[in-house]
C-alpha cells in the first residue's frame, strides 16, 4: 500500500474501510475510501429507514444540515418500508449445486447478467446486486419478507448444476407478495450456450410482467458479454473482488488480483466490453485510493477506458466509466457530472449514478445535495452497506455522534455479527466521550471469535492502544499489521507506525531509526507521485518528528495548497488537521492551536476524544487556549455542533 495515500474510505479519498477510509461501495466506493476501515468505516442505516424499516430517515440528516429541507419526506415509523412499484423485481443469487466443478462461477454470472440486462429497462424497477446478494441461496428464503424489505413485487430465483458435458439451469419467477410462482423453466445446455439462456430468461420476465421495452433497450439486453466461457469466468471472479473491496482491509491485494484476472480475460477476448469496464474501474480505484497514484497507473486507467469507448462509445456503461475516470483520477467534477447525465439515459436503474453524484456533492461541500443523491441511490440499492457507511460518515464529519450511534445501533439490529459495524459503533464512544473501553473490549471479543481477523483490526487496535498509552496493545497491533501499513486518516507505512509507537513511549533511538526508514519509503513514493497531497502531509509528519522543522512546515503547507478543502472537503480537511499536528510537533504552539480551531470550524474527523487522548496533541497540553477548546468539546459541557459554522449547513444540537 502506498504509504502516503489519503484516507481510505471511499469518500475520504479512498475506499476501503480500514481506518476507509471506496466508494463508493460495492460500486467501489467513493473511495472515500479503501483502508479507513478502522475509524471511518461507518456502516449504518441512516438513509434507508424508508427502504428497510429501521426507523431513522436520512432526511433527518438533511433536517440537521439545512432547516429548509424540513418539508421533504421523512420516515417516522419503524415499520415503514419502500413503496412497492407494480413492475419491480429483485434477482436473487442463483444456487450453485456443483461440488468444485470448473463452471461454478456460472451461477453468479447468470444472476449478474440477468440483473444487468433488466436494469437497462426504464419501465421496470430493478434492485441493485449489492442489496440482493445477502440473500444467500443456501438459507431459507421468505419471499414476502424479502420483497417488503426491498420494495419489489416480484422475485427471480434460480440454480445451476453441471451434468457431465451439460449444464442444467432452473429459473423461477414469483409474485413475492403472494409467495406464488408465475413462471418456471429448466434448461439443459452446453456451457458455451449459457448466454443465450440468460437472454431467454430476461425475455420471459419481460413478457410475464408486461414490461414496455424500446428497440434500443431490446438491442442492449440481447448483446452477449463474450463468446469465451473461460474469459467469462475470469471476469466474474474479478468483478466479485472489485465489488467487495470496500468490505475488506486487503483492498490493494484484491484490486491487484482483479486486474490480473481481467487482463487475462481481455487477452482471451479483446472485444470483451464488460471486462474492460471492470478493468478501468479497478485502475481508477488504485489511483483514487492512493494505493498507486503514479503516472503509470493513470495511464493504465486511461488505456482501459479507451478500449471501453472504442467498443461501445454510446453505451450507458461507457459514460459511467468516463464519469468514474474524470472524478477518481482528476477530481474533474464538471466533466464527471456531464457523463453521469448521459449515463442515466442508458442505465435507468443503476444506483451507482446517484451514488457517485452524492460522493461528488460531498467532496464539493454540497452536503444537502449529497443527501438527496444518496437517498435516490438507496431506493434502488437499499441494503448497500458501503453506501450506508458513507452516509453515516456525514454524521461523523459534523460530529453528530448521537445520531451516528443511533444509526449504527439500527445497523447492528439488521446485521448483528458485522465486524466493521461493531468496531465502528464502539469507536463512537472514544471519539464522542473520550472513552476507549468499548473499542478495546470489542476488538478483544472479535479476536477471540476470529483470530484471523487481526490484520483487518490492526488500524483500530493500534489507534485505541495509542490513545490508552497501552504499550502491550500497541505491540500486538504492530505484530498483526500488514507489511503495507494501515490507514489512520492518511495511509501510514508500517515503519511510521513503529516510529510513532517508539516516540510515544519515549524511545528516541528506536523512533529515529524507524523514522529514517519511513522517510526513505515515503520519499521514494513522492518521487513517483510528485503531486500527491496526502503524501506531503505524511512526509511532513516524519520530518517534524525528526526535527527537520523547515522541511516539515513546507511539506505540511504544500499538502494543503495542493488539495484545499474547496477542491476536496473530505481529504482536504484531513490535511488541515494534520497540519495542526505538524505545527505542534515543530514547537509552533500558537499556530497549532489556531489550526485546531480552523479544523473544528469545518466538517472533519477531529473530535473531543482524539484531542483529549491521542499523543499527537501532547505538545499542546497545558496551553490554556488548547485546554479550553478540548473542555468546550466535552459532551457534558457543550455540543461540538455549536463550534461548527459551515457555509452550506447549520447543525442542531445533538439530542
LINHU-V194634 format. One record per backbone hydrogen bond with DSSP energy under -0.5 kcal/mol. CO is the residue of the C=O (numbers start at 1). NH is the residue of the N-H. E is the energy in kcal/mol with one decimal. If there is no record, write none. Layout:
co->{CO:CO}
nh->{NH:NH}
e->{E:E}
This chain:
co->{2:5:7:8:8:8:8:9:9:9:9:10:10:14:14:15:16:18:18:22:22:23:23:24:25:28:28:28:29:30:30:30:32:32:33:34:35:35:36:36:36:37:40:41:42:46:48:49:51:55:56:57:58:58:59:60:61:62:65:66:67:69:75:77:83:86:87:88:88:89:90:90:95:95:98:101:103:104:105:106:107:108:109:110:111:112:113:114:115:117:118:119:120:121:124:125:128:128:129:132:132:134:136:141:142:143:144:145:146:147:147:151:153:153:154:155:156:157:158:159:160:161:163:166:167:167:168:169:170:171:172:172:173:173:174:174:175:175:175:180:183:185:187:189:190:191:193:193:194:195:196:197:198:199:200:201:202:203:204:205:206:207:212:214:215:216:217:218:219:220:227:228:229:230:231:232:233:234:235:236:237:238:239:240:241:242:244:245:249:250:251:252:253:254:255:256:257:258:259:260:261:262:263:264:265:269:271:272:273:274:275:276:277:278:279:280:281:282:283:284:285:286:286:287:294:295:296:297:298:299:300:301:302:303:304:305:306:307:308:312:315:316:317:318:319:320:321:322:323:324:325:325:326:326:327:331:332:333:334:335:336:337:338:339:340:341:342:342:343:343:347:349:350:350:351:352:353:354:355:356:357:358:359:360:361:362:363:365:366:367:368:369:370:371:372:373:374:375:376:376:377:377:380:381:383:384:385:386:387:388:389:390:391:391:392:392:393:394:395:396:397:399:400:401:402:403:404:405:406:407:407:408:409:410:411:415:418:419:420:421:422:423:424:425:426:426:426:427:427:428:429:429:430:431:432:434:436:437:438:439:440:441:442:443:444:445:446:450:451:453:453:454:454:455:457:458:459:460:461:462:463:464:465:466:469:470:471:472:473:474:475:476:477:482:483:486:486:488:490:490:492:493:493:494:495:496:497:498:499:500:501:502:502:503:506:507:508:509:510:511:512:513:514:515:516:517:518:519:520:521:522:523:524:525:528:529:531:532:532:533:533:534:535:536:537:538:539:540:541:542:543:543:544:547:548:549:550:551:552:553:554:555:556:557:558:559:561:564:564:568:570:571:572:573:574:575:576:577:577:578:579:580:581:582:583:584:587:588:589:590:591:592:593:594:595:596:597:598:599:601:607:608:609:610:614:615:617:617:618:620:623:624:625:626:627:628:629:630:630:631:634:634:639:640:641:643:646:649}
nh->{5:491:9:16:18:33:36:12:13:14:33:31:32:9:12:34:35:37:487:10:30:25:29:23:28:24:25:31:24:11:13:32:10:11:15:17:38:487:19:40:41:18:42:43:44:49:52:53:82:57:49:60:61:62:63:64:65:66:650:69:70:72:57:80:85:88:125:153:154:127:92:156:97:160:100:104:106:107:109:110:111:112:113:114:115:116:117:118:119:120:121:349:122:124:126:89:131:132:133:93:135:136:139:143:146:147:148:149:150:151:152:85:176:177:90:174:92:172:95:170:97:168:166:163:169:189:161:187:159:185:157:174:182:183:155:176:178:179:180:175:173:171:169:167:193:194:196:197:198:199:200:201:202:203:204:205:206:207:208:209:211:210:123:218:219:220:221:222:223:223:229:232:233:234:235:236:237:238:239:240:241:242:243:244:244:245:247:248:251:254:255:256:257:258:259:260:261:262:263:264:265:266:267:268:269:272:273:276:277:278:279:280:281:282:283:284:285:286:287:288:289:291:292:290:298:299:300:301:302:303:304:305:306:307:308:309:310:311:312:315:319:320:321:322:323:324:325:326:327:328:329:330:330:332:331:333:336:337:338:339:340:341:342:343:344:345:345:346:346:347:350:351:353:354:355:356:357:358:359:360:361:362:363:364:366:365:569:367:370:371:372:373:374:375:376:377:378:379:379:380:380:381:128:384:385:388:389:390:391:392:393:394:394:395:395:396:397:398:400:399:604:401:404:405:406:407:408:409:410:45:411:412:413:414:415:418:422:423:424:425:426:427:428:429:429:430:439:430:431:432:433:435:434:609:635:436:440:441:442:443:444:445:446:447:448:449:450:453:454:456:457:457:458:458:461:462:463:464:465:466:467:468:470:469:471:474:475:476:477:478:479:480:481:485:494:488:492:490:488:492:486:496:497:498:499:500:501:502:503:504:505:506:507:506:508:511:512:513:514:515:516:517:518:519:520:521:522:523:524:525:526:527:528:529:295:532:533:535:536:536:537:538:539:540:541:542:543:544:545:546:547:548:547:549:552:553:554:555:556:557:558:559:560:561:562:563:564:567:568:572:574:575:576:577:578:579:580:580:581:582:583:584:585:586:588:587:589:592:593:594:595:596:597:598:599:600:601:601:602:645:611:612:613:614:617:618:620:621:621:623:627:628:629:630:631:632:633:633:634:634:637:638:642:643:644:645:649:646}
e->{-1.5:-3.3:-0.9:-0.9:-0.8:-0.5:-5.0:-3.4:-0.6:-0.5:-3.8:-1.0:-2.7:-0.8:-0.9:-2.3:-0.5:-0.6:-0.6:-3.3:-0.5:-1.5:-1.8:-2.3:-7.7:-0.7:-0.8:-0.5:-2.8:-5.7:-0.7:-3.6:-2.2:-0.6:-4.1:-0.9:-0.6:-0.6:-1.5:-1.7:-0.9:-0.6:-0.7:-0.5:-0.6:-0.6:-3.8:-1.9:-0.6:-0.5:-0.6:-1.6:-1.3:-1.7:-2.7:-1.7:-2.3:-2.5:-1.8:-2.2:-1.9:-2.0:-0.6:-1.5:-0.6:-1.4:-2.7:-0.6:-1.7:-1.9:-0.8:-2.5:-0.8:-2.5:-0.7:-1.2:-1.7:-1.0:-2.0:-3.1:-1.8:-2.5:-2.5:-2.3:-2.4:-2.4:-2.4:-2.4:-2.1:-1.2:-1.9:-1.4:-0.6:-1.3:-0.5:-2.4:-0.8:-1.0:-2.2:-0.5:-1.9:-1.7:-1.5:-0.9:-2.4:-3.0:-2.2:-2.4:-2.1:-1.7:-1.9:-0.8:-1.3:-0.9:-1.6:-2.7:-2.3:-2.7:-2.7:-2.2:-2.8:-3.4:-2.6:-3.6:-0.5:-2.2:-2.3:-3.2:-2.1:-2.3:-2.5:-0.5:-3.0:-1.5:-2.0:-1.1:-0.8:-1.1:-1.7:-3.0:-3.1:-2.5:-2.6:-3.7:-1.9:-1.7:-0.8:-1.2:-1.7:-1.6:-1.8:-2.6:-1.9:-2.2:-2.1:-2.0:-2.3:-2.2:-2.6:-2.2:-2.3:-0.7:-0.5:-2.7:-2.3:-2.0:-2.5:-1.0:-0.6:-0.9:-0.7:-2.1:-2.1:-1.9:-2.2:-2.6:-2.1:-2.2:-2.8:-1.9:-1.6:-2.4:-2.3:-0.9:-0.6:-1.1:-1.6:-1.4:-1.0:-2.2:-2.7:-2.3:-2.2:-2.5:-2.6:-2.0:-2.3:-2.6:-2.4:-1.6:-2.0:-2.5:-1.2:-1.8:-2.1:-1.9:-1.6:-1.7:-2.0:-2.1:-2.3:-2.6:-2.0:-2.5:-2.1:-2.4:-2.4:-2.1:-2.0:-3.2:-2.8:-1.0:-2.2:-1.0:-2.0:-2.4:-1.9:-2.3:-2.2:-2.5:-2.2:-2.1:-2.3:-1.4:-1.7:-2.6:-2.4:-1.9:-2.2:-1.2:-1.8:-2.1:-2.2:-2.3:-2.2:-2.4:-2.1:-2.6:-2.1:-3.1:-2.1:-0.5:-0.8:-2.6:-1.8:-1.3:-2.0:-2.6:-2.0:-1.9:-2.1:-2.0:-1.3:-2.5:-2.0:-0.6:-0.7:-0.8:-0.7:-1.6:-1.6:-0.8:-1.1:-0.6:-2.5:-2.9:-1.7:-2.3:-2.1:-2.3:-2.6:-2.0:-2.1:-1.6:-3.2:-1.8:-3.2:-1.3:-2.1:-1.7:-1.9:-2.4:-2.6:-1.9:-1.9:-2.0:-2.2:-0.8:-0.5:-0.7:-0.9:-1.2:-3.1:-1.6:-1.2:-2.1:-2.5:-2.0:-2.1:-2.4:-1.8:-0.8:-1.0:-0.7:-0.8:-1.7:-2.7:-1.5:-3.1:-1.7:-2.1:-1.3:-2.1:-2.7:-2.2:-2.3:-2.3:-2.3:-1.8:-0.6:-2.0:-2.4:-1.5:-1.2:-2.7:-1.8:-2.1:-2.5:-2.6:-2.5:-1.9:-1.9:-1.2:-0.6:-0.6:-0.7:-0.5:-0.5:-2.4:-3.0:-1.9:-1.9:-1.3:-2.5:-0.5:-0.6:-2.4:-2.9:-2.4:-2.4:-2.0:-2.3:-2.4:-2.3:-1.7:-2.3:-2.9:-2.2:-1.6:-0.6:-1.2:-0.8:-0.8:-0.7:-2.9:-2.9:-2.3:-2.7:-2.2:-2.5:-2.3:-1.9:-2.8:-1.0:-0.9:-2.3:-2.3:-2.2:-2.5:-2.4:-1.9:-1.6:-1.1:-2.1:-0.6:-0.6:-3.0:-2.7:-3.3:-0.5:-1.8:-0.6:-1.7:-2.4:-2.0:-2.7:-2.4:-2.1:-2.7:-2.9:-1.5:-0.5:-2.7:-1.0:-1.3:-2.3:-2.5:-2.0:-2.1:-2.6:-2.3:-1.6:-2.8:-2.8:-1.8:-2.0:-2.8:-2.7:-1.8:-1.8:-2.6:-1.8:-1.3:-1.6:-0.7:-1.7:-1.0:-0.7:-1.1:-0.7:-1.6:-2.2:-2.4:-2.3:-1.8:-2.1:-2.6:-2.3:-2.3:-1.7:-0.5:-2.7:-1.0:-1.6:-2.6:-2.7:-2.2:-2.6:-2.7:-2.2:-2.2:-2.0:-1.4:-2.0:-2.6:-2.0:-0.5:-1.6:-1.9:-1.5:-1.2:-1.8:-1.7:-2.2:-2.6:-1.5:-1.1:-0.7:-1.2:-2.4:-2.5:-2.3:-2.6:-1.6:-2.3:-1.2:-1.5:-2.4:-2.8:-2.2:-2.2:-2.3:-2.2:-2.3:-2.3:-2.0:-0.8:-0.5:-1.2:-0.5:-2.3:-2.5:-2.4:-1.9:-1.6:-1.8:-1.8:-0.5:-1.3:-2.1:-2.8:-2.0:-2.2:-2.4:-2.5:-2.4:-1.2:-0.5:-0.8:-0.8:-1.6:-2.2:-1.5:-1.4:-1.5:-0.5:-0.7:-1.0}
